[in-house]
Amino acid sequence: MKQTEVLLQPNPNARIEEFVYEKLDRKAPSRINNPELLGQYMIDAGTEFGPGTAYGNALIKCGETQKRIGTADRELIQTSALNFLTPLRNFIEGDYKTIAKERKLLQNKRLDLDAAKTRLKKAKAAETRSSSEQELRITQSEFDRQAEITRLLLEGISSTHAHHLRCLNDFVEAQMTYYAQCYQYMLDLQKQLGSFPSSYLSNNNQTSGTPVPSSLANAVGSPAVASTSGIVITSPSNLNDLKESSGSRKARVLYDYDAANSTELSLLADEVITVFSVVGMDSDWLMGERGNQKGKVPITYLELLN
């Protein structure tokens, strides 16, 4: 339970503050989390650079994504606290303490019963023996009653386990939802950042005749993109050759790409397509061809093959 609290709220001061508010039966004030804070800083910096610049625009997009992750993080904490931590804490601080108390009381009753049996064995006089027998009956009755109470409490553990199993399943589902959301947010951001590599280079005062496309970092966890083993940068000389020639080349697709409109061609990671340049086309795009299908494809998603 304590380690789950650490996972959901790594800041010990924040945990102490939340604990105090909980004991006072008051709602803790809303606190901006780290992804939201980073997102706000990125948006502020992007606005200062200028939303019209590629770098400023990219910072703003990253900042918006970080804030969305922050919101998802907040939802994970709330859901996990409600469906997993609270029931577990209620059991540990409530039923579990009651069970432990009754078990300890049963142990004491057993010691009293053992002592009464010992005294009966040692009793020799008839009067003493009669008194010991009476004490034994009383202690035996108290022990039996306490044993029944403890047994009923312990039998309830099985239903408690079933309840906590459902709570654990809720916790896993909350984490699954959170990581799926974060992955989708980053995947969307990755595609957005891949749309303006040449503008990014011009912001950094690189005046090379042919821009080097920025590669997209490989995403973990998706079968569609897991085949990429790292960062791949398409050679500028190869792009120059293709741009200047009127022929076509084969290219391997690095990442999945969903066409934004009918002029573009959707791509699947690891497939090989034919690409060629078209006069007047944007430098970040090539014309792609797969069988009878044809459309524009982004250079950043391709690796030209020799």
Disulfide bonds with the S-S distance in Angstrom:
none
